[in-house]
């Protein structure tokens, strides 16, 4: 399982996929979500703008990603 650190809570699901390189771009990220290729906390997630918070688990292409909040001021 890989860890993804976010500095803003909540963050939209498609943005995490795009900025972490899981998808090549925002359009691909949105398409992956719409097609049901993304699991959030073990359930298929089809909301592109679903708010992701620390502790969430994203699964894409048999890879798991744990979301961790990192305070940028520290």
Secondary structure by P-SEA (a helix, b strand, c coil): cbbbbbccccccaaaaaaaacccccaaaaaaaaaaccccccccccccccccccccbbbbcccbbbbbbbbcccc
